[in-house]
Amino acid sequence: MKYLCKFPIVTREIQHQRHPYKVAIRLVFLCTLYSVLCTVFLVACDDVRLTPTPERTLTGPTVEPSATFLPQRQGDELPEEFIGISDPTAAALAPDAALPPLGVAGSLTEGDRQSVAVTAEDGALLLGEMYMSTAVRQPGIVLLAPDRTAWGDFPAQLHNGGFTVLVLGMRAENRLADLDVAIQSLSQSALPDKLGVIGAGEGADTALLGCADEGLCKALVLLSPSDAPGLVEVLGRYNPRPLFLAATQEDTASFNGITALQGAATGALFFQPLAQAGYGTALLDNRPDLGGVIVQWLQEYLG
């Protein structure tokens, strides 16, 4: 407060000086001195000694580190013919997702063909054959018939036409569930947006029933389906996806079946009546040109 009181007096004295520049120099000096004194005064006021807080002493037992666990390392190399669930694609799947077809232990690959197993919903292993190129991912086809060995060379013909092919047999029960898991499983190895099903005989009825409620099924080929009236109603859920129908005229039930389905189809349709060609997969044996027609049709809608 002393400095504040004297400052106006000093100022008045300076105002009476004759030389203005001397007045300015003295004024700057006094202001600087005043600022320094104020700073020293504030620093002196803040010089407070802090009392350190004593540290606590632990009296209880300390936690000891757990033992280091080193898991046994598995081999990095796996046989090409049996990849199993160590396949990175399988390891990256979401919980409860269908596994891709797994190579059967001990089986040998024959070119692009290999024996595989598909894990069904009840845990059973559905045995079959897989035709797959390792160089490029292709559209996929599921072949479904009571006897998976009855297709002859048609699976290889499909594969040569640019498709990954999964050939499965049929169990007496759980047919629809098995087909659903087969389609889901194939979608892990083939192009998931370009999948189709070919059913023969009893497999044709199952193929229609399964594809009707499975959006992954984009094309359907039925060889000798039955004339069960419920199939026409089921087709309404499959429409308007592409449909290929074939049966021999001598097989009255199957021919009536494809005729009824022809009238109910609303999408792209290929209707192929045959004469004296047999039943189911026998159509391919008795009419060798039929396989090529089916391959070209699938290439148009799935290629």
C-alpha positions as CSV (number, residue, x, y, z in Angstrom):
1,M,0.0,0.0,0.0
2,K,3.0,2.3,0.6
3,Y,4.0,2.1,-3.1
4,L,0.4,2.7,-4.3
5,C,0.2,5.9,-2.2
6,K,3.6,7.3,-3.3
7,F,3.2,6.5,-7.0
8,P,0.9,9.5,-7.7
9,I,3.2,11.8,-6.0
10,V,6.2,10.7,-8.0
11,T,4.1,11.0,-11.1
12,R,3.3,14.6,-10.3
13,E,7.0,15.4,-9.7
14,I,7.9,13.9,-13.0
15,Q,5.3,16.0,-14.8
16,H,7.1,19.2,-13.7
17,Q,10.4,18.1,-15.5
18,R,11.3,20.1,-18.5
19,H,12.5,17.3,-20.8
20,P,9.7,14.9,-21.9
21,Y,12.1,12.0,-22.8
22,K,13.6,12.0,-19.4
23,V,10.2,11.9,-17.9
24,A,9.4,8.8,-20.0
25,I,12.6,7.0,-19.1
26,R,12.0,7.6,-15.4
27,L,8.4,6.4,-15.7
28,V,9.4,3.1,-17.4
29,F,12.0,2.5,-14.7
30,L,9.6,3.1,-11.9
31,C,7.0,0.8,-13.5
32,T,9.5,-2.0,-13.9
33,L,10.8,-1.6,-10.4
34,Y,7.2,-1.8,-9.1
35,S,6.5,-5.0,-11.0
36,V,9.6,-6.7,-9.7
37,L,8.8,-5.8,-6.1
38,C,5.3,-7.2,-6.5
39,T,6.6,-10.4,-7.9
40,V,9.1,-10.9,-5.1
41,F,6.3,-10.2,-2.6
42,L,4.0,-12.8,-4.1
43,V,6.7,-15.5,-4.3
44,A,7.5,-14.9,-0.7
45,C,3.9,-15.4,0.3
46,D,3.7,-18.7,-1.6
47,D,6.8,-20.3,0.0
48,V,4.9,-22.7,2.2
49,R,6.6,-25.8,3.5
50,L,4.5,-29.0,2.9
51,T,4.5,-31.8,5.4
52,P,5.1,-35.2,3.6
53,T,2.5,-37.9,4.1
54,P,4.0,-41.0,5.7
55,E,3.8,-44.1,3.5
56,R,1.7,-47.1,4.6
57,T,3.4,-50.3,5.5
58,L,1.7,-53.6,4.3
59,T,1.2,-56.0,7.1
60,G,-0.7,-58.8,5.2
61,P,0.7,-61.5,2.9
62,T,1.6,-60.4,-0.7
63,V,0.2,-62.1,-3.8
64,E,2.7,-64.3,-5.5
65,P,2.8,-64.6,-9.3
66,S,1.2,-67.7,-10.8
67,A,3.3,-70.2,-12.5
68,T,4.0,-69.7,-16.2
69,F,1.9,-72.0,-18.4
70,L,3.5,-73.0,-21.8
71,P,0.9,-74.9,-23.9
72,Q,2.2,-77.7,-26.1
73,R,2.6,-76.4,-29.6
74,Q,1.0,-78.3,-32.4
75,G,2.7,-79.0,-35.7
76,D,2.4,-76.3,-38.3
77,E,2.1,-78.7,-41.2
78,L,-1.1,-80.6,-42.0
79,P,-1.6,-83.2,-44.7
80,E,-3.4,-81.5,-47.7
81,E,-5.8,-84.4,-47.9
82,F,-7.1,-83.9,-44.3
83,I,-7.2,-80.3,-43.2
84,G,-9.9,-80.7,-40.6
85,I,-11.1,-77.9,-38.3
86,S,-7.7,-76.3,-38.3
87,D,-8.7,-74.9,-41.6
88,P,-8.6,-71.0,-41.1
89,T,-12.0,-70.8,-42.8
90,A,-13.5,-73.2,-40.2
91,A,-11.7,-71.5,-37.3
92,A,-13.1,-68.1,-38.2
93,L,-16.8,-69.3,-38.3
94,A,-19.4,-67.9,-35.9
95,P,-20.6,-70.2,-33.1
96,D,-23.1,-72.9,-34.3
97,A,-22.2,-72.2,-37.9
98,A,-21.9,-75.2,-40.3
99,L,-18.4,-76.5,-40.8
100,P,-17.1,-76.9,-44.3
101,P,-16.9,-80.4,-45.6
102,L,-13.9,-82.0,-43.8
103,G,-11.5,-84.4,-45.5
104,V,-11.9,-88.0,-44.2
105,A,-8.8,-89.2,-42.3
106,G,-6.8,-91.6,-44.4
107,S,-8.6,-90.8,-47.6
108,L,-6.5,-89.9,-50.7
109,T,-7.3,-87.2,-53.1
110,E,-7.8,-88.1,-56.7
111,G,-7.2,-85.0,-58.7
112,D,-9.9,-82.5,-57.4
113,R,-12.0,-85.3,-55.8
114,Q,-11.8,-86.2,-52.2
115,S,-13.8,-88.2,-49.7
116,V,-15.4,-85.8,-47.1
117,A,-17.7,-85.8,-44.1
118,V,-20.3,-83.2,-43.3
119,T,-21.3,-82.7,-39.6
120,A,-25.1,-83.1,-39.3
121,E,-27.2,-81.2,-36.7
122,D,-27.4,-84.3,-34.5
123,G,-23.6,-84.8,-34.7
124,A,-23.6,-87.6,-37.2
125,L,-21.0,-87.5,-40.0
126,L,-22.6,-87.6,-43.5
127,L,-20.1,-89.2,-45.8
128,G,-19.8,-88.0,-49.4
129,E,-17.4,-86.8,-52.1
130,M,-16.2,-83.3,-52.9
131,Y,-15.0,-82.0,-56.2
132,M,-13.3,-78.7,-55.7
133,S,-10.6,-76.6,-57.3
134,T,-7.9,-75.3,-55.0
135,A,-7.1,-72.5,-57.5
136,V,-10.4,-70.6,-57.5
137,R,-13.6,-70.4,-55.6
138,Q,-16.5,-71.6,-57.8
139,P,-20.3,-71.8,-57.7
140,G,-21.5,-74.8,-55.7
141,I,-23.8,-77.8,-56.4
142,V,-25.2,-80.3,-53.9
143,L,-26.1,-83.7,-55.5
144,L,-28.7,-85.6,-53.4
145,A,-29.9,-89.1,-54.1
146,P,-30.6,-92.3,-52.0
147,D,-27.4,-93.8,-53.4
148,R,-24.6,-91.3,-53.7
149,T,-22.6,-93.7,-55.9
150,A,-25.3,-93.8,-58.6
151,W,-24.3,-90.5,-60.2
152,G,-21.6,-92.0,-62.4
153,D,-19.3,-89.5,-63.9
154,F,-21.9,-86.7,-63.7
155,P,-20.2,-85.0,-60.6
156,A,-16.9,-84.8,-62.6
157,Q,-18.8,-83.4,-65.6
158,L,-20.3,-80.7,-63.3
159,H,-16.9,-79.9,-61.9
160,N,-15.3,-79.6,-65.3
161,G,-18.1,-77.2,-66.1
162,G,-16.9,-74.8,-63.4
163,F,-18.7,-76.0,-60.2
164,T,-17.6,-77.1,-56.8
165,V,-19.7,-80.3,-56.2
166,L,-20.7,-82.0,-53.0
167,V,-22.2,-85.5,-53.4
168,L,-24.2,-86.8,-50.4
169,G,-26.3,-89.9,-49.7
170,M,-29.6,-89.7,-47.8
171,R,-30.5,-91.0,-44.3
172,A,-33.9,-92.5,-43.7
173,E,-34.6,-89.7,-41.2
174,N,-33.5,-86.0,-40.9
175,R,-33.4,-85.6,-44.7
176,L,-34.4,-82.0,-44.7
177,A,-32.0,-81.1,-41.8
178,D,-29.2,-83.0,-43.6
179,L,-29.8,-81.1,-46.8
180,D,-29.9,-77.8,-45.0
181,V,-26.6,-78.4,-43.3
182,A,-25.1,-79.6,-46.6
183,I,-26.0,-76.3,-48.3
184,Q,-24.7,-74.3,-45.3
185,S,-21.5,-76.4,-45.3
186,L,-20.9,-76.0,-49.0
187,S,-21.3,-72.3,-48.7
188,Q,-18.0,-72.2,-46.7
189,S,-16.1,-73.7,-49.7
190,A,-18.0,-72.5,-52.8
191,L,-19.4,-69.1,-53.7
192,P,-22.2,-68.6,-51.1
193,D,-24.4,-66.5,-53.4
194,K,-24.2,-69.1,-56.3
195,L,-25.4,-72.4,-54.9
196,G,-27.8,-75.0,-56.4
197,V,-29.2,-78.4,-55.6
198,I,-29.8,-81.4,-57.9
199,G,-32.1,-84.0,-56.5
200,A,-32.9,-87.4,-58.1
201,G,-35.8,-89.7,-57.2
202,E,-36.6,-89.4,-53.5
203,G,-33.8,-86.8,-53.4
204,A,-35.8,-84.6,-55.8
205,D,-38.7,-84.3,-53.4
206,T,-36.3,-83.6,-50.5
207,A,-34.4,-81.0,-52.7
208,L,-37.6,-79.1,-53.4
209,L,-38.7,-79.2,-49.7
210,G,-35.3,-78.0,-48.5
211,C,-34.7,-75.3,-51.1
212,A,-38.2,-73.8,-50.6
213,D,-37.1,-72.4,-47.2
214,E,-33.3,-72.0,-47.9
215,G,-32.4,-68.7,-49.4
216,L,-28.9,-69.9,-50.3
217,C,-30.4,-72.3,-52.8
218,K,-30.5,-70.2,-56.1
219,A,-31.2,-72.9,-58.6
220,L,-32.9,-76.3,-58.5
221,V,-32.8,-79.4,-60.7
222,L,-35.4,-82.2,-60.1
223,L,-35.0,-85.5,-61.8
224,S,-38.1,-87.8,-61.4
225,P,-39.8,-86.0,-58.5
226,S,-43.0,-87.6,-57.2
227,D,-46.6,-86.4,-57.8
228,A,-47.3,-85.7,-54.1
229,P,-49.9,-82.9,-54.1
230,G,-48.0,-81.0,-51.3
231,L,-45.0,-80.3,-53.6
232,V,-47.0,-77.9,-55.7
233,E,-47.8,-75.8,-52.6
234,V,-44.2,-76.0,-51.5
235,L,-43.1,-74.7,-54.9
236,G,-44.9,-71.4,-54.1
237,R,-42.2,-70.8,-51.4
238,Y,-39.4,-71.5,-53.9
239,N,-40.7,-69.3,-56.7
240,P,-39.5,-67.3,-58.6
241,R,-36.1,-68.9,-58.6
242,P,-34.9,-71.0,-61.6
243,L,-36.3,-74.6,-61.9
244,F,-35.2,-77.5,-64.1
245,L,-37.7,-80.5,-64.4
246,A,-37.0,-83.8,-66.1
247,A,-38.8,-87.2,-66.1
248,T,-39.6,-90.0,-68.5
249,Q,-43.1,-90.3,-69.8
250,E,-43.3,-94.0,-68.9
251,D,-42.9,-93.1,-65.2
252,T,-46.5,-91.9,-64.8
253,A,-46.1,-90.6,-61.2
254,S,-42.9,-88.6,-62.0
255,F,-44.2,-87.3,-65.3
256,N,-47.5,-86.1,-63.6
257,G,-45.3,-84.5,-60.9
258,I,-43.2,-82.4,-63.2
259,T,-46.3,-81.5,-65.2
260,A,-48.0,-80.1,-62.1
261,L,-44.9,-78.3,-61.0
262,Q,-44.5,-76.8,-64.5
263,G,-47.9,-75.2,-64.2
264,A,-47.1,-73.7,-60.7
265,A,-43.6,-72.3,-61.5
266,T,-43.4,-68.6,-61.9
267,G,-39.6,-68.2,-62.5
268,A,-37.3,-69.3,-65.2
269,L,-38.3,-72.9,-66.1
270,F,-36.7,-75.7,-68.2
271,F,-39.1,-78.6,-68.8
272,Q,-37.6,-81.8,-70.2
273,P,-39.9,-84.7,-70.8
274,L,-38.0,-87.9,-71.9
275,A,-39.0,-91.3,-73.3
276,Q,-37.9,-94.6,-71.9
277,A,-35.1,-93.0,-69.8
278,G,-35.7,-94.7,-66.5
279,Y,-36.0,-93.1,-63.0
280,G,-33.9,-90.8,-60.9
281,T,-30.1,-90.9,-61.6
282,A,-30.8,-93.5,-64.4
283,L,-32.0,-90.6,-66.6
284,L,-28.3,-89.5,-66.9
285,D,-27.2,-93.0,-67.9
286,N,-29.9,-93.5,-70.4
287,R,-29.7,-90.0,-71.9
288,P,-26.0,-89.1,-71.9
289,D,-26.9,-85.7,-73.5
290,L,-29.0,-84.7,-70.4
291,G,-25.9,-84.1,-68.3
292,G,-24.5,-81.5,-70.7
293,V,-27.9,-79.8,-70.9
294,I,-28.1,-79.5,-67.1
295,V,-24.5,-78.1,-66.9
296,Q,-25.2,-75.4,-69.5
297,W,-28.4,-74.5,-67.7
298,L,-26.7,-74.1,-64.4
299,Q,-23.9,-72.1,-66.0
300,E,-26.5,-69.7,-67.2
301,Y,-28.1,-69.1,-63.8
302,L,-25.1,-69.7,-61.5
303,G,-22.1,-69.0,-63.6
